[in-house]
Amino acid sequence: MGYDMDLIVGTFLGLENYRCSICTELLTDAIILAECEHSFCRFCINEVIKNGNMLCPDCRTPFSSPDDVKQPYRIMRQVLSGVKLKVVGQI
């Protein structure tokens, strides 16, 4: 599951594009589906796969695992690695 968007330090333009549509949080251990290029947290898409529903949760495009579950593009990895999170309990 992803990180709560309220825990992000600073402002990141376009960060809404890095939100998992399954858990609605910031992508954690992000993956993309090769055919449709939608992105999800690895944990979240693994739960979809575990339930036997091999359709993209966003567009319903069929996919197979592990062949269609890919590492995200370099730019996505760079943006996500630059996001800083607040430590819980700090103000």
C-alpha positions in Angstrom: 0.0 0.0 0.0 1.1 3.5 -0.7 1.9 6.5 1.5 -0.8 8.9 2.5 -0.5 12.0 0.3 -0.8 14.2 3.5 2.6 13.0 4.6 4.5 14.5 1.7 6.9 17.3 2.5 6.9 20.2 0.1 5.1 20.7 -3.2 5.5 18.4 -6.2 3.9 19.6 -9.4 1.8 16.8 -11.0 2.1 14.5 -8.0 -1.5 13.3 -8.5 -0.1 11.4 -11.5 1.8 9.2 -9.1 -1.2 8.0 -7.1 -2.3 4.4 -7.1 -5.9 4.1 -8.2 -6.4 1.0 -6.1 -5.3 2.4 -2.7 -5.4 6.1 -3.7 -2.1 6.8 -2.0 1.3 7.7 -3.4 2.8 4.9 -5.4 5.0 2.5 -3.3 7.3 0.1 -5.1 5.6 1.2 -8.3 4.9 -1.0 -11.3 3.2 -0.4 -14.7 1.2 -2.7 -16.8 2.9 -3.0 -20.2 -0.1 -2.9 -22.5 -2.0 0.1 -21.1 0.9 1.7 -19.1 -1.3 2.3 -16.0 0.7 2.4 -12.7 0.0 0.8 -9.3 1.7 -0.1 -6.1 3.2 -3.5 -6.5 1.3 -4.7 -3.3 -2.0 -3.5 -4.7 -1.6 -5.1 -8.2 -0.5 -8.3 -6.5 -3.7 -8.4 -4.5 -5.6 -8.0 -7.8 -3.6 -10.9 -9.3 -4.1 -13.0 -6.2 -7.9 -12.6 -6.6 -7.6 -13.9 -10.2 -8.8 -10.7 -11.8 -6.3 -10.2 -14.6 -7.8 -6.9 -15.9 -6.3 -3.5 -15.4 -8.3 -1.8 -12.6 -8.3 1.5 -14.5 -9.2 0.5 -18.1 -10.1 -3.3 -17.9 -7.3 -4.2 -20.4 -6.3 -7.9 -19.9 -2.8 -8.5 -18.6 -0.7 -11.5 -17.6 1.6 -11.9 -14.7 4.6 -11.6 -14.5 5.0 -10.9 -18.3 3.0 -7.6 -18.4 3.9 -6.3 -14.9 7.0 -4.1 -15.6 9.3 -1.7 -13.7 8.2 1.9 -14.2 9.9 4.3 -16.6 13.1 6.0 -15.3 11.4 9.4 -14.9 8.7 8.0 -12.7 11.4 6.3 -10.5 13.3 9.5 -10.2 10.3 11.6 -9.2 9.1 9.1 -6.6 12.6 8.7 -5.2 12.7 12.5 -4.7 9.5 12.7 -2.6 10.2 13.3 1.0 7.7 12.2 3.7 7.1 13.6 7.1 8.0 11.5 10.1 4.8 10.5 11.9 4.6 12.4 15.2 6.5 15.4 14.0 4.9 18.8 13.3 
